[in-house]
Amino acid sequence: MSATATAFTPSTCFTASPRKPSSSICFARLANNSQSSSPSSATPPPSLIRNHPVFAAPAPLITPTNWAGDMGSESYDEAIAALKKLLSEKEDLAPVAAAKIEQITAQLSTPGTKPSFDPVERIKTGFAKFKTEKYLTNPALYDELSKGQSPKFMVFACSDSRVCPSHVLDFQPGEAFVVRNVANMVPPFDKVKYAGVGSAIEYAVLHLKVEQIVVIGHSRCGGIKGLMTFPDEGPHTTDFIEEWVKVCLPAKSKVRADNGSATLDAQCDTCEKEAVNVSLANLLTYPFVRNGLVNKTLALKGGHYDFVNGTFELWGLDFSLSPPTSA
């Protein structure tokens, strides 16, 4: 199925917060002009390590980024003196160790020195904060979630670290079934090429019974810029990215045709929304999505989050689908 991009036409807007920089939600309608149809040696599996929490892993005896803390009650100067004494007995290690001690001392004595990033510590403190402030303060919610999930939304969002939909739209645990990938794209139905995305849609629609599928684009999307700048033909310079963003080539073609004289940034701004439209059209190639639309148990929406200006746009899909007729 070859999906064509459709026109984006905004209608009404309202301001959400008068005391902060412009934060608005805009609603629009999307006219769909395309016809959609569904497409027609043995190695033992890896074993999983169980019951070994990450945080229980053995810690190093001394963490270079926190010498004073790791020394306990012993002063830093005394520890260094003891270390020097030990090294004097191991003459072959002395030159290297002396240089290292000098480096560490300089780092500790430099005002405003930024400590190096500790990923394990960041994860530990992040989880501790979550457990204290959210998990333990909402026992009823997490007890209910332990029994299963029944989200109302399925959300396609970009993998970009700046646009987490749960953060931007304040989704609570259990409220949204989320798929994130480069440039928030939904490919057409293909059991082999796009089984990963297809399985997520199938599970959300047929098993979780979501009521809304929302595809959300965003400002300054690197995937969309790649789509607009990668050559349409010729050898690829990436292993995966160029082939993946081709999912939304119809959006690129439409933007080039309608806005060929615009700057690259302006074309990317438009393509961020047109690519969402292509993904909405591609959703119609999934039989269970079409059935949900016909039976009015499912709705599709497109969205765009502009984190530069603090705005969010939401639009619907106008389409005409008829249930199959029996002979």
Residue, then its C-alpha position, 0 to 999 in steps of 0.5 A: m500500500s502506498a500511503t499519500a500525505t494529506a493536508f494539515t489544516p489547523s482550526t481553533c486554538f486556546t491558551a492553557s496558561p496565561r502566566k507562563p510562555s505561550s502554552s496552547i493546544c490547537f485542534a484541527r481536522l485532517a482530510n484523508n485523500s488516500q484509499s487504504s487496503s491491507p496487504s494482501s545451525a541450532t544454538p541454545p537460547p541465552s539464559l537469563i540472570r534472575n534474582h540478582p538486582v543491579f544495585a546489589a552488584p559488588a561496589p569497587l573498594i574505592t570510587p575515584t570520583n568520591w575519594a573522601g566519602d569512600m575513605g570513611s572516617e579516615s582523613y584524606d591526607e592520612a589515606i594518601a600518606a598510607l598509600k604512598k607508604l605502600l607504594s614505596e615498598k612497590e617501587d615499580l608502581a611508584p611513578v604511575a601511582a604518583a602521577k595519579i595521586e597528583q591528578i586526583t589531588a588537583q581535581l579535588s582542590t579545584p573549586g567548582t570541579k564538576p564530578s564525573f557522571d555515575p550512571v549507577e548512582r543516577i539510576k539508584t537515586g532516581f528509583a529511590k525518588f520514584k519509590t518514595e514520592k510516587y510508588l509508596t504514596n499511591p498504594a491503591l494505584y500500584d495494587e491495581l496495576s499489579k493485576g493488569q493494565s487497561p490503557k485508553f491510549m496507544v501513543f506513537a512518539c519519537s525516541d528523542s529524549r526531550v519529548c517523553p509523552s508521559h512527561v509532556l501529557d502527564f500520563q499516569p502509569g497504566e494510562a498509555f501504551v507507548v511505542r517510541n522510535v526514530a521520528n515517531m513513524v508508523p510503517p504500513f502493514d508488513k508481517v516480515k519487515y515491520a513485525g515489531v511495530g505491527s505486534a504492538i498495534e495488534y496487542a494494543v487494539l485487540h488485547l488491550k482494547v485501547e480507544q485512541i491511537v495518537v501519533i505525536g510529532h515534535s519540533r526540531c526532530g532529527g529523524i525528520k531532518g534526516l528524511m528531508t536531507f538524505p538523498d532519495e537514491g544512491p548508497h546509504t551512509t547509515d545502517f538503519i536510519e535512512e531505510w527507516v525514515k523512508v516510511c514517510l517519503p510521501a511526506k517529504s515529496k508533498v513538502r518539496a512540492d508545496n514548499g520547495s522554495a522554503t528554507l530547510d528549517a521551514q520544510c522540516d517544520t511542515c514535514e514534522k506534521e505531514a509525516v504524522n499524517v502519513s503514519l495515520a494513513n498507514l494505520l489504515t492498512y492494519p485490518f484490526v485498526r480499520n475494523g475498530l474505526v468502522n465499529k466506532t471502538l477506535a479513533l485516530k489522532g495526530g499531534h505535534y509538540d513544539f518544545v521551543n514555544g511550549t505548544f501542543e497541536l492535536w488533530g483528527l482524521d476524516f475518513s470514509l470506511s465501509p464494512p465489508t459486504s457479503a456476497 
